[in-house]
Amino acid sequence: DAKTTQPTSMDCAEGRAANLPCNHSTISGNEYVYWYRQIHSQGPQYIIHGLKNNETNEMASLIITEDRKSSTLILPHATLRDTAVYYCIVRVASHGGSQGNLIFGKGTKLSVKP
Amino acid sequence: NAGVTQTPKFRVLKTGQSMTLLCAQDMNHEYMYWYRQDPGMGLRLIHYSVGEGTTAKGEVPDGYNVSRLKKQNFLLGLESAAPSQTSVYFCASSRWTSAISYNEQFFGPGTRLTVL
């Protein structure tokens, strides 16, 4: 799987948009970008994923550059409860099993401040 | 639905002792996983299962064994605990879907294990 690079930490003011970048310059054509987050002392939580088109759901938006070498997760109106470690994961799509494994890096620690 | 549950939540072992961590899911998922997370690190896959009666090694399988006798349960065993196995253990599950891009894994709350 391609490796990802994320900033170690970021701050965001409550109510503002949080933009979390991720570089994946060696991504292959059949690899998707997945985002998970981990609130302190809890298990990780799925946020969103995409291939090349921008994606939006009730939690966040995912913007993938045209060359697919980087992406940005956007939390449109960050709240204190969004304080967490955010993981950007790149891997091939599959039905699960051996190719369903997620490789977590160290992620970005997002601190939302009042 | 309870989702993914893990038992116990906390445990302290002495070096050489054995124990079993239990993971249960009520979502009828085919796939189940065991990860460990060390301080300041991401999660690393220990073992996984693609269905009842099948298991496979992940990234860091040494010192652990697993079993999946029932679809809803995935057990992680430590035969002879070592201090290096002090960690937080997370179980996860995911379903098979024809949409191969979809791979949401649902995680349990974790088990904090300390080996003295």
Interface residues (C-beta under 8 A of the other chain):
Chain A: Y32 Y34 S41 Q42 G43 P44 Q45 Y46 H49 L51 Y87 R91 A93 S94 H95 G96 G97 S98 G100 N101 L102 I103 F104 G105 K106 G107
Chain B: V4 E30 Y31 Y33 Y35 G40 M41 G42 L43 R44 L45 Y48 V50 A56 G58 E59 F90 A92 S94 R95 W96 T97 S98 I100 S101 Y102 N103 E104 Q105 F106 F107 G108 P109 G110
